[in-house]
Amino acid sequence: MPYPTDRERDRPWVIRTYAGHSSARKSNELYRRNLAKGQTGLSVAFDLPTQTGYDPDDELAKGEVGKVGVPVSHIGDMRTLFEGIPMAEANTSMTINAPAMYLLALYVAVADEHDAPRATLAGTTQNDIVKEYLSRGTYVFPPAPSMRLITDMVAWSVAEIPKWNPINICSYHLQEAGATPAQELAYALSTAIAVLDSVRDSGQVPEDKFGDVVARISFFVNAGLRFVEEMCKMRAFGQLWDEITKERYGIENPKQRRLRYGVQVNSLGLTEAQPENNVQRIVLEMLAVTLSKDARARAVQLPAWNEALGLPRPWDQQWALRMQQVLAYETDLLEYEDLFTGSVVVEAKVKELVEGARAEIDRVQEMGGAVAAVESGYMKGQLVSSLSERRRLMESGEHVVVGVNKFDTTEPSPLQAEGAAAIETVDPATEAAAVEAIREWRAQRDAGAVESALNALRDAAKTDANLMDASITCAKAGVTTGEWAGVLREVFGEYRAPTGVSAAVSGGEAAVEIAEVRERVKQAGADIGSRLRMLVGKPGLDGHSNGAEQVAVRARDVGFEVIYQGIRLTPAQIVSAAVQEGVHVVGLSVLSGSHLEVVPAVVEGLRAAGADDVPVIVGGIIPPEDARELRERGVAAVFTPKDYKLTEMMDEIVTLVRQAHGV
């Protein structure tokens, strides 16, 4: 439906909630309920094993199955997930990156079973691997083969499923990782340039069809609380995208050059303290991407007020859905042309953002483009430094967070009253059921067809053939997500991205406090007989490393020798590194809800290795009852997002180390 040019109401954006947990069956029930409540699109959250290409019975999946999304291990799960949902009419967004090709193959295979013509399939695969190296950590393969998978998907989708967005270039997580608005624009657009260059240079798309490729590139952005700046950012985004697609790629059709983007407003900006304040935060952030018609989002999904506490319940998601519906249907927002055209203030801010982003895009291009800037560690170092500065402003009080570092007196919340069950909990039996189910699936399928499909995939991966058709054949044969990814791991290898910690530059925060703690670290080292060493570890599959990186940077700044090897480590690997390095304290970061499984495993491993004098501390989204259990099981201290003063945290850690050594 075209946008109207008179005073008739504009069409609303696609209204979604980001959802999925436990199992395909339970997630399907949730989707059908949400659609019945007026949601107009689906946004599928996959669990971490699925996002990183592991089956539920893999060692690395322990504690992670069904926690932050739905496990989809094979075509049977995808059938269940979309049971009763007409795929020819659905608009489905899938937040999936490294294994995006396989989840799209499963989706297409099930749509074929539904007799849904491929030309009718509408939706998006996120599929932005560059930001995974920079911010979210669900990458699997090295940059070159990862870009090859994206290129194959884009080329295949434009020809076979022309309504599908085969990539959703995602600046959302760049903002969470510390990006300033100019960096967010620059790094997302640099990624888009890398993708378009790769597709063009692959020779898979005729030159006269390249406009169709550009027209299917979409973006997924974050909207923070500085909503005037965020709105200007989106206007700048549209201007830069139009400029790049016309000047660099020669796209003449203005419709093909139009910026198409969806939004999830800032989840990591939600607070554990006084979480009811998150309601107004979410509404204000939504305004940033809806007020300006010329830069309005095409799809919006809102987090729930309690996501800083844990998994939201269906009622919480309903509240977030109603926020969108009230704005779209009760207000007069959609009755007007753009509200900001001609604004001197807005035009000046947009100009500033465009110029800042252009300069950073040029810097990245001079390095050889986005992939080169990832491999060198440049972009990651910039983000870690920016996030360090953001934390400095918050810790000093220059940046006010209501209910956290100012206005923190509060009345008891009825939303969190005793017995209110303020978050959804995943039944511990979910993982065991998934493990049993995947083993039954393997036992019942045609083993010959599976082996043949995997061999064909392996052979094709060694050539420059497009891998989509081979992946669809695997999907229809019953190949699992872990098996598909395993074959490509064999051919492509795996990758560990730069952490950015060594390149990060700290701001001049609280010099007196830093100096005092640095002196305590120095004195404790002298008393113990060696410089204090801290291992910062990310056990399990949780790739959100921003907090761990900031802890590592602050520990370095106060004088610890820091061992930080990045994400996705088994408890055994963390224990081995702690023993080999002779560390004095182990700090674990877990945001995925797997803390009760992976953290005690590290504590027990250290005891078994004779290192039970090494205190283990943990930080993350950890409910109070879980924190109590962790302390009972030997964890020395638990920190949650409300403990935002990192220098004070370091001071506590020094005390724990001294106590452990009796000095």
C-alpha positions as CSV (number, residue, x, y, z in Angstrom):
1,M,0.0,0.0,0.0
2,P,1.6,3.3,-1.0
3,Y,2.0,6.1,1.5
4,P,-0.8,8.6,1.1
5,T,-0.1,12.2,0.2
6,D,-3.2,13.8,1.6
7,R,-4.6,13.9,5.1
8,E,-5.9,10.4,5.1
9,R,-4.3,8.2,7.8
10,D,-0.9,6.6,7.0
11,R,-0.6,2.9,7.4
12,P,0.9,1.7,10.7
13,W,4.3,0.1,10.8
14,V,4.5,-3.7,11.2
15,I,3.8,-4.3,14.9
16,R,5.9,-7.1,16.5
17,T,7.1,-8.5,19.8
18,Y,10.4,-10.4,20.0
19,A,9.4,-13.8,21.3
20,G,10.3,-17.4,21.7
21,H,11.4,-19.6,24.6
22,S,11.4,-23.2,26.0
23,S,10.3,-25.2,22.9
24,A,8.8,-24.9,19.5
25,R,5.4,-26.0,20.8
26,K,5.3,-23.4,23.6
27,S,6.6,-20.6,21.3
28,N,3.9,-21.5,18.7
29,E,1.2,-21.1,21.3
30,L,2.7,-17.7,22.2
31,Y,2.8,-16.5,18.6
32,R,-0.8,-17.5,18.0
33,R,-1.9,-15.7,21.1
34,N,0.0,-12.6,20.1
35,L,-1.4,-12.6,16.6
36,A,-4.9,-12.9,18.1
37,K,-4.1,-9.7,20.1
38,G,-3.5,-7.7,17.0
39,Q,0.2,-8.2,16.4
40,T,0.8,-7.9,12.6
41,G,4.2,-9.6,12.3
42,L,6.3,-12.3,14.0
43,S,9.8,-11.8,15.4
44,V,11.4,-15.1,16.3
45,A,14.0,-15.2,19.1
46,F,16.2,-18.3,18.9
47,D,18.1,-19.8,21.8
48,L,21.8,-19.5,21.9
49,P,22.6,-23.1,20.8
50,T,20.6,-22.5,17.6
51,Q,22.2,-19.0,17.1
52,T,25.7,-20.5,17.3
53,G,25.0,-23.7,15.4
54,Y,24.9,-26.4,18.1
55,D,22.3,-29.0,18.9
56,P,20.7,-29.3,22.4
57,D,22.9,-32.3,23.3
58,D,26.2,-30.6,22.6
59,E,28.5,-29.9,25.6
60,L,28.5,-26.2,24.8
61,A,24.7,-26.1,24.9
62,K,24.5,-27.2,28.5
63,G,22.4,-24.7,30.5
64,E,21.5,-22.6,27.4
65,V,18.6,-24.6,25.8
66,G,15.4,-22.6,25.5
67,K,16.7,-19.8,27.8
68,V,16.8,-16.7,25.6
69,G,14.7,-18.1,22.7
70,V,13.3,-21.1,21.0
71,P,15.5,-24.1,20.0
72,V,15.1,-25.0,16.3
73,S,17.2,-28.0,15.6
74,H,15.6,-29.5,12.5
75,I,12.6,-29.2,10.1
76,G,10.3,-30.9,12.7
77,D,10.9,-28.0,15.1
78,M,10.2,-25.5,12.3
79,R,7.0,-27.3,11.4
80,T,5.8,-27.1,15.0
81,L,6.9,-23.4,15.3
82,F,4.6,-22.4,12.4
83,E,1.8,-24.8,12.9
84,G,-1.5,-23.1,12.2
85,I,0.2,-19.9,10.9
86,P,-0.4,-19.3,7.2
87,M,3.2,-18.8,5.9
88,A,2.0,-17.3,2.6
89,E,0.5,-14.4,4.6
90,A,3.0,-14.1,7.5
91,N,5.6,-11.5,7.9
92,T,8.4,-13.2,9.8
93,S,11.6,-11.7,11.2
94,M,14.2,-14.1,12.4
95,T,17.0,-12.9,14.6
96,I,19.7,-15.3,13.4
97,N,23.1,-14.6,12.1
98,A,25.9,-17.3,11.6
99,P,23.4,-20.1,10.8
100,A,21.0,-17.7,9.0
101,M,21.2,-19.7,5.8
102,Y,20.1,-22.9,7.5
103,L,17.2,-21.3,9.4
104,L,16.0,-19.7,6.2
105,A,16.4,-23.1,4.4
106,L,14.2,-24.7,7.2
107,Y,11.6,-21.9,6.8
108,V,11.5,-22.3,3.0
109,A,11.3,-26.1,3.3
110,V,8.3,-25.9,5.7
111,A,6.7,-23.2,3.4
112,D,7.0,-25.7,0.5
113,E,5.1,-28.3,2.6
114,H,2.4,-25.6,3.3
115,D,2.2,-25.1,-0.5
116,A,3.0,-21.5,0.1
117,P,4.5,-20.1,-3.1
118,R,8.0,-18.9,-2.5
119,A,7.2,-15.6,-4.2
120,T,4.8,-14.8,-1.3
121,L,7.2,-15.4,1.5
122,A,7.8,-12.1,3.3
123,G,10.1,-11.4,6.2
124,T,13.7,-10.9,7.3
125,T,16.8,-12.8,8.4
126,Q,19.0,-10.6,10.5
127,N,22.2,-12.1,9.1
128,D,24.7,-9.3,9.9
129,I,27.9,-11.1,10.9
130,V,30.1,-8.0,11.2
131,K,28.2,-6.7,14.2
132,E,28.5,-10.2,15.7
133,Y,32.2,-9.8,15.8
134,L,31.9,-6.4,17.3
135,S,29.1,-6.7,19.8
136,R,26.9,-9.7,20.2
137,G,29.2,-12.6,19.7
138,T,27.0,-15.3,18.0
139,Y,29.5,-15.6,15.1
140,V,30.9,-19.1,14.2
141,F,33.0,-18.9,11.0
142,P,35.8,-16.5,10.0
143,P,34.9,-13.3,8.2
144,A,35.5,-14.4,4.6
145,P,33.4,-17.6,4.6
146,S,30.8,-15.7,6.7
147,M,30.5,-13.1,4.0
148,R,30.3,-15.8,1.4
149,L,27.2,-17.3,3.2
150,I,25.6,-13.8,3.3
151,T,26.4,-13.3,-0.4
152,D,24.8,-16.6,-1.4
153,M,21.7,-15.9,0.6
154,V,21.3,-12.4,-0.9
155,A,21.7,-13.6,-4.4
156,W,19.4,-16.6,-4.0
157,S,16.7,-14.7,-2.2
158,V,16.5,-11.9,-4.7
159,A,15.8,-14.5,-7.4
160,E,13.7,-17.1,-5.5
161,I,11.9,-15.2,-2.7
162,P,11.8,-11.6,-3.9
163,K,9.7,-10.3,-1.0
164,W,12.2,-11.5,1.6
165,N,14.9,-9.3,3.2
166,P,17.9,-11.6,3.2
167,I,19.9,-9.4,5.4
168,N,19.0,-7.0,8.2
169,I,22.2,-4.9,8.8
170,C,22.0,-4.4,12.5
171,S,23.3,-1.2,14.2
172,Y,21.1,-2.1,17.2
173,H,23.9,-4.0,19.0
174,L,26.5,-1.4,18.0
175,Q,24.7,1.1,20.2
176,E,24.6,-1.3,23.1
177,A,28.3,-1.9,22.7
178,G,29.0,1.8,23.0
179,A,28.7,3.3,19.6
180,T,28.0,7.0,19.4
181,P,25.3,8.0,16.8
182,A,28.0,8.8,14.2
183,Q,29.8,5.5,14.8
184,E,26.5,3.6,14.7
185,L,25.7,5.1,11.3
186,A,29.3,4.7,10.0
187,Y,29.8,1.1,11.0
188,A,26.4,-0.1,9.8
189,L,26.7,1.6,6.5
190,S,30.3,0.3,6.1
191,T,28.9,-3.2,6.6
192,A,26.2,-2.6,4.0
193,I,29.0,-1.5,1.6
194,A,30.9,-4.7,2.3
195,V,27.8,-6.8,1.6
196,L,26.8,-5.0,-1.6
197,D,30.4,-5.1,-2.9
198,S,30.6,-8.8,-2.2
199,V,27.3,-9.6,-4.0
200,R,28.3,-7.4,-6.9
201,D,31.7,-9.0,-7.2
202,S,30.4,-12.5,-6.9
203,G,28.9,-12.3,-10.3
204,Q,25.7,-14.2,-9.1
205,V,23.4,-11.2,-9.9
206,P,23.1,-9.7,-13.4
207,E,24.1,-6.1,-13.5
208,D,20.5,-5.0,-14.5
209,K,19.1,-6.7,-11.4
210,F,21.5,-5.1,-8.9
211,G,18.8,-2.5,-8.0
212,D,16.7,-5.4,-6.7
213,V,19.5,-6.4,-4.4
214,V,19.8,-2.8,-3.0
215,A,16.0,-2.7,-2.6
216,R,16.0,-5.8,-0.4
217,I,18.8,-4.6,2.0
218,S,17.2,-3.6,5.3
219,F,18.5,-2.3,8.6
220,F,17.7,-3.0,12.2
221,V,18.4,-0.1,14.6
222,N,18.3,0.8,18.2
223,A,16.5,3.8,19.6
224,G,17.8,5.2,22.9
225,L,16.4,7.8,25.3
226,R,17.9,10.9,23.6
227,F,14.9,10.7,21.3
228,V,15.5,14.0,19.4
229,E,19.0,12.9,18.5
230,E,17.8,9.4,17.7
231,M,15.2,10.8,15.4
232,C,17.8,13.0,13.7
233,K,20.0,9.9,13.4
234,M,17.4,8.1,11.4
235,R,17.0,11.1,9.0
236,A,20.8,11.1,8.6
237,F,20.7,7.4,8.0
238,G,18.2,7.8,5.1
239,Q,20.2,10.6,3.6
240,L,23.5,8.7,3.7
241,W,21.9,5.5,2.3
242,D,20.4,7.4,-0.6
243,E,23.8,9.0,-1.3
244,I,25.7,5.7,-1.1
245,T,23.4,3.7,-3.2
246,K,23.1,6.4,-5.9
247,E,26.8,7.5,-6.1
248,R,28.6,4.2,-5.3
249,Y,26.2,1.7,-7.0
250,G,24.5,3.9,-9.6
251,I,20.9,3.1,-8.5
252,E,18.6,5.5,-10.2
253,N,15.2,4.3,-8.9
254,P,14.5,6.3,-5.7
255,K,12.2,3.5,-4.5
256,Q,15.1,1.1,-4.5
257,R,17.3,3.6,-2.6
258,R,14.7,4.1,0.2
259,L,16.0,3.3,3.7
260,R,14.0,0.4,5.0
261,Y,14.4,-0.4,8.7
262,G,12.9,-2.0,11.7
263,V,13.5,-1.2,15.3
264,Q,13.8,-2.8,18.7
265,V,14.2,0.0,21.3
266,N,17.0,-0.2,23.8
267,S,16.8,-3.3,25.9
268,L,20.1,-3.0,27.7
269,G,19.2,0.5,28.7
270,L,16.4,-0.8,30.8
271,T,17.1,-0.8,34.5
272,E,16.9,-3.5,37.2
273,A,16.4,-0.7,39.8
274,Q,12.8,0.7,39.8
275,P,12.0,-1.3,36.7
276,E,8.6,0.4,36.4
277,N,10.5,3.4,35.0
278,N,11.2,1.3,31.9
279,V,7.7,1.7,30.7
280,Q,8.2,5.4,30.0
281,R,11.6,4.8,28.6
282,I,10.2,2.3,26.1
283,V,7.5,4.8,25.0
284,L,9.9,7.7,24.6
285,E,12.3,5.5,22.6
286,M,9.4,4.4,20.4
287,L,8.7,8.0,19.5
288,A,12.2,8.5,18.1
289,V,11.4,6.1,15.3
290,T,7.8,6.9,14.7
291,L,7.4,10.7,14.9
292,S,9.2,11.6,11.7
293,K,7.2,10.3,8.7
294,D,10.2,10.7,6.3
295,A,12.3,8.5,8.6
296,R,9.7,6.3,10.1
297,A,10.4,2.6,10.9
298,R,8.7,0.0,8.8
299,A,8.5,-2.4,11.7
300,V,8.7,-1.9,15.5
301,Q,9.2,-4.4,18.4
302,L,9.3,-3.2,22.0
303,P,10.9,-4.9,24.9
304,A,8.9,-5.5,28.1
305,W,9.3,-3.4,31.2
306,N,10.9,-6.3,33.2
307,E,13.6,-7.5,30.7
308,A,16.4,-6.3,33.0
309,L,15.0,-8.8,35.5
310,G,14.6,-11.9,33.3
311,L,12.4,-13.4,30.7
312,P,9.1,-11.5,30.3
313,R,5.7,-13.2,30.7
314,P,3.0,-13.1,28.0
315,W,1.2,-10.3,30.0
316,D,4.4,-8.2,29.9
317,Q,4.7,-8.7,26.1
318,Q,1.0,-7.8,25.8
319,W,1.7,-4.5,27.6
320,A,4.5,-3.7,25.1
321,L,2.2,-4.6,22.2
322,R,-0.5,-2.3,23.5
323,M,1.9,0.6,23.7
324,Q,2.4,0.4,19.9
325,Q,-1.3,0.0,19.3
326,V,-2.3,3.0,21.3
327,L,0.2,5.2,19.4
328,A,-0.8,3.8,16.0
329,Y,-4.6,3.7,16.4
330,E,-5.6,6.2,19.1
331,T,-3.4,9.2,18.4
332,D,-3.3,11.5,15.3
333,L,0.3,10.8,14.5
334,L,-0.4,9.0,11.2
335,E,-2.6,11.8,9.9
336,Y,0.2,14.3,9.0
337,E,3.1,14.7,6.7
338,D,6.6,14.9,8.3
339,L,6.5,17.1,11.4
340,F,10.2,18.2,11.2
341,T,10.7,19.3,7.6
342,G,12.2,22.8,7.7
343,S,13.2,22.6,11.3
344,V,16.5,24.6,11.8
345,V,17.4,22.6,14.9
346,V,16.7,19.2,13.2
347,E,18.5,20.1,10.0
348,A,21.6,21.3,11.9
349,K,21.8,18.0,14.0
350,V,21.3,15.9,10.9
351,K,24.1,17.7,9.1
352,E,26.4,17.2,12.1
353,L,25.6,13.4,12.2
354,V,26.0,13.0,8.4
355,E,29.4,14.7,8.4
356,G,30.7,12.7,11.4
357,A,29.5,9.4,9.9
358,R,31.0,10.3,6.5
359,A,34.4,10.9,8.0
360,E,34.3,7.5,9.9
361,I,33.1,5.7,6.8
362,D,36.0,7.1,4.9
363,R,38.4,6.0,7.7
364,V,37.0,2.4,7.5
365,Q,37.2,2.3,3.7
366,E,40.8,3.5,3.8
367,M,41.6,0.4,6.0
368,G,40.1,-1.9,3.4
369,G,36.5,-1.9,4.5
370,A,34.4,-3.3,7.4
371,V,35.9,-6.8,7.4
372,A,39.4,-5.5,7.5
373,A,38.5,-3.1,10.3
374,V,37.1,-6.0,12.3
375,E,40.1,-8.2,11.7
376,S,42.5,-5.4,12.8
377,G,40.5,-4.8,16.0
378,Y,40.0,-1.1,15.1
379,M,36.2,-1.0,15.2
380,K,36.0,-3.1,18.4
381,G,38.6,-0.9,20.1
382,Q,36.6,2.2,19.2
383,L,33.4,0.7,20.6
384,V,35.0,-0.5,23.9
385,S,36.5,3.0,24.3
386,S,33.1,4.7,23.6
387,L,31.3,2.5,26.1
388,S,34.0,3.2,28.7
389,E,33.3,6.9,28.3
390,R,29.6,6.3,28.6
391,R,30.1,4.4,31.8
392,R,32.4,7.2,33.1
393,L,29.6,9.7,32.6
394,M,27.1,7.5,34.4
395,E,29.4,6.7,37.3
396,S,30.3,10.4,37.8
397,G,26.6,11.4,37.7
398,E,27.0,13.6,34.6
399,H,24.7,11.2,32.8
400,V,21.6,10.8,35.0
401,V,19.8,7.4,35.1
402,V,16.6,7.9,37.1
403,G,16.3,5.4,39.9
404,V,19.9,4.3,39.6
405,N,22.3,7.1,40.2
406,K,19.7,9.8,41.0
407,F,16.2,9.8,42.5
408,D,16.9,6.3,43.9
409,T,14.5,6.4,46.9
410,T,11.5,4.3,46.1
411,E,8.3,2.7,47.3
412,P,7.8,-1.0,47.2
413,S,6.6,-2.0,43.7
414,P,3.3,-3.9,43.5
415,L,4.6,-5.3,40.2
416,Q,7.3,-7.1,42.1
417,A,5.4,-7.9,45.3
418,E,6.1,-11.2,47.0
419,G,4.3,-13.9,45.1
420,A,3.9,-11.7,42.0
421,A,6.2,-14.0,39.9
422,A,7.5,-11.0,38.0
423,I,9.3,-12.9,35.3
424,E,8.8,-16.0,33.2
425,T,10.9,-19.0,34.2
426,V,12.0,-21.8,31.9
427,D,11.2,-25.3,33.4
428,P,14.6,-27.0,34.1
429,A,13.1,-30.1,32.4
430,T,13.0,-28.2,29.1
431,E,16.7,-28.9,28.3
432,A,16.4,-32.6,29.1
433,A,13.3,-32.9,26.9
434,A,15.1,-31.2,24.0
435,V,18.1,-33.5,24.4
436,E,15.9,-36.6,24.3
437,A,13.9,-35.3,21.4
438,I,16.9,-34.6,19.2
439,R,18.3,-38.1,19.8
440,E,14.9,-39.6,18.9
441,W,14.8,-37.4,15.7
442,R,18.2,-38.7,14.6
443,A,17.2,-42.3,15.3
444,Q,14.0,-42.1,13.2
445,R,15.1,-40.2,10.1
446,D,16.6,-41.7,6.9
447,A,20.3,-41.9,7.7
448,G,21.3,-42.4,4.1
449,A,19.5,-39.3,2.9
450,V,21.1,-37.3,5.7
451,E,24.6,-38.5,4.9
452,S,24.0,-37.8,1.2
453,A,22.8,-34.2,1.9
454,L,25.7,-33.4,4.2
455,N,28.2,-34.8,1.7
456,A,26.7,-32.6,-1.0
457,L,26.9,-29.6,1.3
458,R,30.5,-30.3,2.2
459,D,31.5,-30.7,-1.5
460,A,29.7,-27.5,-2.5
461,A,31.3,-25.5,0.3
462,K,34.7,-26.4,-1.1
463,T,33.7,-24.7,-4.4
464,D,32.2,-21.3,-5.1
465,A,28.8,-22.7,-5.7
466,N,25.8,-21.1,-4.0
467,L,25.0,-23.0,-0.8
468,M,21.3,-22.3,-0.5
469,D,19.9,-25.2,-2.5
470,A,22.3,-27.6,-0.8
471,S,21.0,-26.3,2.6
472,I,17.4,-26.7,1.6
473,T,18.1,-30.3,0.6
474,C,19.7,-30.8,4.0
475,A,16.6,-29.3,5.7
476,K,14.2,-31.6,3.8
477,A,16.4,-34.6,4.6
478,G,16.2,-34.0,8.4
479,V,19.7,-32.7,9.0
480,T,20.1,-30.8,12.3
481,T,21.3,-27.3,12.8
482,G,24.4,-28.6,14.6
483,E,25.2,-31.0,11.8
484,W,24.8,-28.3,9.1
485,A,27.1,-26.0,11.1
486,G,29.5,-28.8,11.9
487,V,30.1,-29.6,8.2
488,L,30.8,-25.9,7.5
489,R,33.1,-25.7,10.6
490,E,35.1,-28.6,9.0
491,V,35.5,-26.7,5.7
492,F,35.6,-23.0,6.9
493,G,37.2,-23.4,10.4
494,E,36.1,-21.3,13.4
495,Y,37.1,-17.8,14.5
496,R,37.8,-15.9,17.7
497,A,37.3,-12.1,17.2
498,P,39.5,-9.4,18.8
499,T,38.2,-8.4,22.2
500,G,39.1,-4.7,22.0
501,V,40.2,-4.6,25.6
502,S,43.9,-4.0,24.9
503,A,43.1,-1.2,22.4
504,A,40.6,0.5,24.6
505,V,41.4,4.0,25.9
506,S,39.8,4.9,29.3
507,G,38.4,8.3,30.1
508,G,39.6,10.3,33.1
509,E,37.0,8.9,35.5
510,A,37.2,9.5,39.3
511,A,41.0,9.8,39.3
512,V,41.1,9.9,43.1
513,E,39.0,6.7,43.5
514,I,41.0,4.9,40.8
515,A,44.3,5.9,42.5
516,E,43.1,4.7,45.9
517,V,42.0,1.3,44.6
518,R,45.2,1.0,42.5
519,E,47.2,1.5,45.7
520,R,45.2,-1.3,47.4
521,V,45.8,-3.6,44.4
522,K,49.6,-2.8,44.6
523,Q,49.7,-3.3,48.4
524,A,47.8,-6.6,48.2
525,G,50.2,-7.9,45.5
526,A,53.1,-7.0,47.7
527,D,51.6,-8.7,50.7
528,I,50.7,-11.9,48.7
529,G,54.0,-11.9,46.9
530,S,53.0,-11.3,43.2
531,R,51.0,-8.8,41.1
532,L,47.3,-9.5,41.4
533,R,45.9,-11.4,38.4
534,M,42.2,-11.6,37.4
535,L,40.7,-13.9,34.8
536,V,37.5,-12.5,33.3
537,G,35.5,-15.3,31.7
538,K,32.4,-15.8,29.6
539,P,31.2,-19.3,30.2
540,G,28.6,-20.9,27.9
541,L,27.2,-19.4,24.7
542,D,26.3,-15.9,25.9
543,G,28.1,-13.5,23.5
544,H,27.0,-10.2,25.1
545,S,30.5,-9.3,26.2
546,N,30.1,-5.5,26.8
547,G,30.0,-5.8,30.6
548,A,32.9,-8.3,30.7
549,E,35.0,-6.0,28.6
550,Q,34.3,-3.0,30.8
551,V,35.2,-5.0,33.9
552,A,38.4,-6.1,32.2
553,V,39.3,-2.5,31.2
554,R,38.6,-1.2,34.8
555,A,40.5,-4.0,36.4
556,R,43.5,-3.2,34.1
557,D,43.2,0.5,35.0
558,V,43.4,-0.2,38.8
559,G,46.4,-2.4,38.4
560,F,45.3,-6.0,38.0
561,E,47.0,-8.1,35.3
562,V,43.9,-9.1,33.3
563,I,43.5,-12.4,31.4
564,Y,40.5,-12.1,29.1
565,Q,40.2,-14.5,26.2
566,G,36.8,-13.5,24.9
567,I,33.5,-15.3,24.7
568,R,32.1,-18.8,24.5
569,L,34.3,-20.9,26.9
570,T,33.4,-24.1,28.6
571,P,33.8,-24.1,32.4
572,A,36.7,-26.6,32.0
573,Q,38.5,-24.1,29.7
574,I,38.1,-21.3,32.2
575,V,39.4,-23.5,35.1
576,S,42.4,-24.6,33.0
577,A,43.3,-21.0,32.2
578,A,42.9,-19.9,35.8
579,V,45.2,-22.7,37.0
580,Q,47.8,-22.2,34.3
581,E,47.9,-18.4,34.8
582,G,47.9,-18.7,38.6
583,V,45.2,-16.1,38.9
584,H,44.0,-14.6,42.3
585,V,40.4,-14.2,41.3
586,V,38.0,-15.4,38.6
587,G,35.2,-13.1,37.4
588,L,32.4,-14.6,35.3
589,S,29.8,-12.8,33.2
590,V,26.5,-14.5,32.3
591,L,23.5,-12.7,30.8
592,S,21.7,-15.7,29.2
593,G,20.2,-17.2,32.4
594,S,22.5,-20.2,32.4
595,H,24.3,-19.0,35.6
596,L,23.0,-21.8,37.8
597,E,24.5,-24.4,35.5
598,V,27.8,-22.9,34.3
599,V,29.0,-20.9,37.3
600,P,28.9,-23.8,39.9
601,A,30.8,-25.9,37.3
602,V,33.7,-23.4,37.4
603,V,33.7,-23.3,41.3
604,E,33.7,-27.1,41.4
605,G,36.4,-27.3,38.8
606,L,38.7,-25.0,40.7
607,R,38.2,-27.1,43.9
608,A,39.0,-30.3,42.0
609,A,42.1,-28.6,40.6
610,G,43.3,-27.6,44.1
611,A,42.6,-23.9,43.5
612,D,39.8,-23.5,46.0
613,D,41.5,-20.4,47.4
614,V,40.7,-18.5,44.2
615,P,37.4,-16.6,44.8
616,V,34.8,-16.7,42.0
617,I,32.6,-13.7,41.4
618,V,29.8,-13.4,38.9
619,G,28.0,-10.6,37.2
620,G,24.8,-10.6,35.1
621,I,21.0,-10.7,35.1
622,I,20.6,-12.8,38.1
623,P,17.4,-12.9,40.2
624,P,17.9,-12.5,44.0
625,E,16.9,-16.1,44.8
626,D,19.5,-17.4,42.2
627,A,22.1,-15.1,43.7
628,R,21.5,-16.7,47.2
629,E,21.9,-20.1,45.7
630,L,25.1,-19.2,43.9
631,R,26.6,-17.9,47.2
632,E,25.5,-21.1,48.9
633,R,27.4,-23.1,46.2
634,G,30.6,-21.2,46.8
635,V,30.5,-18.0,44.8
636,A,32.2,-15.2,46.7
637,A,30.1,-12.3,45.3
638,V,27.3,-11.6,42.9
639,F,26.9,-8.3,41.0
640,T,23.9,-7.3,38.9
641,P,23.3,-4.3,36.7
642,K,22.4,-2.1,39.7
643,D,26.0,-2.4,40.8
644,Y,27.2,0.0,38.2
645,K,30.2,1.6,40.0
646,L,33.0,-0.5,38.6
647,T,35.8,1.1,40.8
648,E,33.8,0.2,43.9
649,M,33.4,-3.3,42.5
650,M,37.2,-3.5,42.1
651,D,37.7,-2.4,45.7
652,E,35.4,-5.2,46.9
653,I,37.4,-7.7,44.8
654,V,40.6,-6.7,46.4
655,T,39.1,-7.3,49.8
656,L,37.9,-10.8,48.7
657,V,41.4,-11.6,47.4
658,R,43.0,-10.5,50.7
659,Q,40.6,-12.6,52.7
660,A,41.2,-15.6,50.5
661,H,45.0,-15.3,51.2
662,G,44.6,-14.4,54.8
663,V,46.5,-11.0,54.4
